[in-house]
Amino acid sequence: MYATDILDLNDDISMTLPRRCSFRDKYLDCPLPPSYIISVADNVEEYMIAVVCKDHRDQMEKRLKALQSLRKIPQGKAKFEEIDLIVTDCIRDSTDSSSCSD
């Protein structure tokens, strides 16, 4: 997985996200970009479990419940937070007035 996309949550928190969905069927990784951050919240903390595309959301929810019943991941309420990725090849300083065209 390539963790190169950055999610800017607010001024205090930023995190890198995988470029691809975390779903794997047998030996094949899903090539689609993530649409949801999956986390599990208990009464005290929230744990990020994976990122998943829209195509695999329902399958990942079933798998999550199965893993919780086996106690392989924390118990608690599963949360699917929708994300919108913005991709750019242009990164420049805010004081730079040049454009990012070819």
Backbone as CSV, one residue per row, in Angstrom:
resi,resn,N_x,N_y,N_z,CA_x,CA_y,CA_z,C_x,C_y,C_z
1,MET,0.836,-1.174,0.000,0.000,0.000,0.000,0.883,1.241,0.000
2,TYR,0.485,2.255,-0.715,1.230,3.497,-0.776,0.541,4.536,0.098
3,ALA,1.179,4.927,1.170,0.599,5.912,2.074,1.110,7.292,1.697
4,THR,0.567,7.861,0.634,1.061,9.150,0.176,-0.011,10.214,0.094
5,ASP,-1.255,9.866,0.266,-2.308,10.863,0.271,-2.470,11.374,1.691
6,ILE,-2.633,12.681,1.832,-2.697,13.285,3.154,-4.114,13.781,3.421
7,LEU,-4.642,13.400,4.556,-5.957,13.856,5.006,-5.713,14.930,6.049
8,ASP,-6.150,16.146,5.774,-5.990,17.253,6.701,-7.283,17.399,7.487
9,LEU,-7.286,16.953,8.737,-8.485,16.958,9.557,-8.759,18.329,10.164
10,ASN,-7.746,18.981,10.618,-7.850,20.351,11.139,-6.432,20.883,11.293
11,ASP,-6.263,21.999,11.967,-4.926,22.584,12.103,-3.988,21.731,12.940
12,ASP,-4.537,20.865,13.796,-3.716,20.077,14.705,-3.402,18.674,14.190
13,ILE,-4.273,18.122,13.326,-4.138,16.714,12.945,-4.120,16.556,11.426
14,SER,-3.122,15.856,10.930,-3.066,15.421,9.535,-2.606,13.972,9.554
15,MET,-3.048,13.181,8.592,-2.606,11.792,8.534,-2.467,11.365,7.082
16,THR,-1.583,10.425,6.859,-1.455,9.875,5.521,-2.421,8.711,5.375
17,LEU,-2.965,8.580,4.197,-3.903,7.497,3.904,-3.370,6.672,2.742
18,PRO,-3.700,5.399,2.712,-3.337,4.588,1.549,-4.033,5.119,0.294
19,ARG,-3.404,4.960,-0.838,-3.999,5.387,-2.105,-5.076,4.432,-2.581
20,ARG,-5.075,3.222,-2.058,-6.015,2.197,-2.525,-6.854,1.665,-1.372
21,CYS,-7.988,1.108,-1.750,-8.890,0.435,-0.833,-8.136,-0.669,-0.078
22,SER,-8.476,-0.881,1.176,-7.827,-1.922,1.993,-8.384,-3.317,1.746
23,PHE,-9.446,-3.423,0.962,-10.095,-4.719,0.753,-9.227,-5.634,-0.105
24,ARG,-9.132,-6.880,0.334,-8.389,-7.892,-0.411,-9.270,-9.131,-0.533
25,ASP,-9.440,-9.605,-1.757,-10.216,-10.815,-2.019,-9.246,-11.892,-2.475
26,LYS,-9.061,-12.885,-1.627,-8.054,-13.928,-1.843,-6.695,-13.241,-1.943
27,TYR,-6.073,-13.218,-3.122,-4.753,-12.611,-3.261,-4.776,-11.341,-4.092
28,LEU,-5.964,-10.824,-4.373,-6.079,-9.633,-5.203,-6.435,-8.414,-4.361
29,ASP,-5.628,-7.369,-4.483,-5.910,-6.103,-3.806,-6.830,-5.263,-4.683
30,CYS,-7.727,-4.539,-4.067,-8.612,-3.635,-4.790,-7.797,-2.416,-5.242
31,PRO,-7.858,-2.053,-6.525,-7.078,-0.912,-7.024,-7.787,0.439,-6.874
32,LEU,-9.025,0.445,-6.405,-9.810,1.678,-6.345,-9.381,2.578,-5.181
33,PRO,-9.550,3.881,-5.326,-9.214,4.787,-4.220,-10.234,4.651,-3.091
34,PRO,-9.834,4.954,-1.867,-10.759,4.828,-0.737,-11.849,5.889,-0.763
35,SER,-13.022,5.508,-0.279,-14.156,6.428,-0.151,-14.582,6.603,1.303
36,TYR,-14.165,5.664,2.162,-14.554,5.698,3.571,-13.360,5.377,4.468
37,ILE,-13.309,6.032,5.603,-12.403,5.645,6.683,-13.246,4.819,7.640
38,ILE,-12.788,3.625,7.944,-13.510,2.748,8.865,-12.828,2.817,10.222
39,SER,-13.620,3.096,11.238,-13.090,3.111,12.593,-14.084,2.431,13.527
40,VAL,-13.585,2.046,14.688,-14.420,1.441,15.720,-14.277,2.299,16.962
41,ALA,-15.411,2.730,17.501,-15.414,3.585,18.685,-16.009,2.834,19.862
42,ASP,-15.274,2.852,20.978,-15.848,2.338,22.217,-16.160,3.544,23.100
43,ASN,-16.354,3.343,24.368,-16.717,4.461,25.245,-15.565,5.424,25.495
44,VAL,-14.333,4.980,25.255,-13.173,5.789,25.594,-12.416,6.291,24.362
45,GLU,-12.163,5.397,23.407,-11.316,5.743,22.275,-11.942,5.328,20.948
46,GLU,-11.309,5.799,19.856,-11.728,5.411,18.513,-10.492,4.896,17.786
47,TYR,-10.637,3.757,17.108,-9.527,3.107,16.431,-9.786,3.066,14.933
48,MET,-8.857,3.606,14.140,-8.979,3.514,12.690,-8.583,2.110,12.270
49,ILE,-9.460,1.445,11.528,-9.237,0.057,11.135,-8.728,-0.046,9.702
50,ALA,-9.354,0.695,8.775,-9.016,0.562,7.357,-9.631,1.713,6.567
51,VAL,-9.316,1.739,5.281,-10.014,2.600,4.329,-10.593,1.678,3.263
52,VAL,-11.752,2.036,2.738,-12.422,1.140,1.801,-13.134,1.960,0.721
53,CYS,-13.252,1.387,-0.471,-13.955,2.042,-1.576,-15.460,1.791,-1.454
54,LYS,-16.221,2.507,-2.260,-17.682,2.345,-2.227,-18.105,0.937,-2.626
55,ASP,-17.371,0.323,-3.564,-17.726,-1.017,-4.038,-17.612,-2.085,-2.951
56,HIS,-16.717,-1.880,-1.989,-16.467,-2.909,-0.974,-16.971,-2.539,0.413
57,ARG,-17.716,-1.458,0.531,-18.178,-1.007,1.840,-18.996,-2.082,2.562
58,ASP,-19.996,-2.640,1.886,-20.872,-3.634,2.533,-20.110,-4.900,2.906
59,GLN,-19.219,-5.347,2.023,-18.433,-6.546,2.319,-17.509,-6.305,3.516
60,MET,-16.924,-5.106,3.580,-16.027,-4.790,4.684,-16.801,-4.685,5.997
61,GLU,-18.032,-4.198,5.944,-18.848,-4.117,7.157,-19.148,-5.522,7.696
62,LYS,-19.468,-6.455,6.802,-19.709,-7.845,7.222,-18.448,-8.464,7.813
63,ARG,-17.313,-8.213,7.161,-16.047,-8.760,7.652,-15.698,-8.163,9.013
64,LEU,-15.954,-6.889,9.177,-15.686,-6.216,10.442,-16.493,-6.842,11.577
65,LYS,-17.772,-7.082,11.340,-18.624,-7.716,12.361,-18.127,-9.119,12.701
66,ALA,-17.707,-9.861,11.683,-17.182,-11.212,11.924,-15.903,-11.162,12.756
67,LEU,-15.016,-10.225,12.458,-13.769,-10.096,13.222,-14.037,-9.634,14.657
68,GLN,-15.054,-8.798,14.828,-15.426,-8.394,16.190,-15.972,-9.574,16.980
69,SER,-16.772,-10.417,16.341,-17.319,-11.576,17.054,-16.217,-12.558,17.441
70,LEU,-15.133,-12.596,16.665,-13.974,-13.435,16.989,-12.997,-12.722,17.933
71,ARG,-13.304,-11.479,18.274,-12.473,-10.638,19.149,-11.079,-10.391,18.574
72,LYS,-10.996,-10.285,17.250,-9.721,-9.985,16.601,-9.499,-8.488,16.441
73,ILE,-10.577,-7.718,16.514,-10.489,-6.262,16.518,-11.369,-5.744,17.650
74,PRO,-11.154,-4.493,18.086,-11.900,-3.982,19.236,-13.413,-4.026,19.045
75,GLN,-14.097,-4.269,20.153,-15.557,-4.204,20.166,-15.961,-2.736,20.134
76,GLY,-17.162,-2.450,19.730,-17.645,-1.078,19.689,-18.418,-0.828,18.412
77,LYS,-18.863,0.397,18.259,-19.666,0.776,17.110,-18.769,1.093,15.918
78,ALA,-19.062,0.442,14.790,-18.312,0.696,13.560,-18.774,2.020,12.961
79,LYS,-17.823,2.792,12.497,-18.119,4.098,11.919,-17.490,4.159,10.527
80,PHE,-18.305,4.497,9.531,-17.841,4.654,8.164,-17.929,6.139,7.819
81,GLU,-16.799,6.804,7.816,-16.768,8.237,7.544,-16.378,8.467,6.085
82,GLU,-17.255,9.117,5.342,-17.009,9.339,3.917,-15.890,10.364,3.742
83,ILE,-15.017,10.084,2.793,-13.921,11.004,2.492,-13.951,11.362,1.012
84,ASP,-13.453,12.513,0.703,-13.293,12.956,-0.676,-11.810,13.226,-0.885
85,LEU,-11.204,12.485,-1.784,-9.795,12.702,-2.082,-9.664,13.751,-3.170
86,ILE,-8.717,14.628,-2.978,-8.382,15.616,-3.993,-6.948,15.328,-4.395
87,VAL,-6.737,15.072,-5.670,-5.423,14.683,-6.163,-4.856,15.804,-7.011
88,THR,-3.585,16.110,-6.795,-2.911,17.121,-7.594,-1.461,16.741,-7.787
89,ASP,-0.906,17.157,-8.894,0.525,16.989,-9.147,1.263,18.277,-8.814
90,CYS,0.525,19.305,-8.452,1.089,20.623,-8.213,1.165,20.889,-6.716
91,ILE,2.386,20.995,-6.221,2.592,21.369,-4.832,3.576,22.523,-4.842
92,ARG,3.147,23.651,-4.293,4.033,24.813,-4.263,3.781,25.610,-3.002
93,ASP,4.708,26.448,-2.687,4.625,27.317,-1.528,3.537,28.352,-1.754
94,SER,2.835,28.738,-0.720,1.739,29.706,-0.866,2.237,31.075,-1.325
95,THR,3.517,31.354,-1.179,4.071,32.631,-1.657,4.527,32.543,-3.100
96,ASP,4.526,31.350,-3.692,4.946,31.150,-5.068,3.784,31.507,-6.004
97,SER,4.012,32.410,-6.926,2.937,32.850,-7.813,2.942,32.130,-9.163
98,SER,3.865,31.183,-9.352,3.898,30.457,-10.631,2.742,29.482,-10.727
99,SER,2.350,29.141,-11.956,1.255,28.189,-12.138,1.806,26.783,-12.259
100,CYS,0.936,25.799,-12.168,1.340,24.390,-12.217,0.895,23.749,-13.520
101,SER,1.031,24.403,-14.612,0.644,23.799,-15.893,1.870,23.193,-16.567
102,ASP,1.605,22.311,-17.523,2.711,21.636,-18.233,3.530,22.580,-19.041
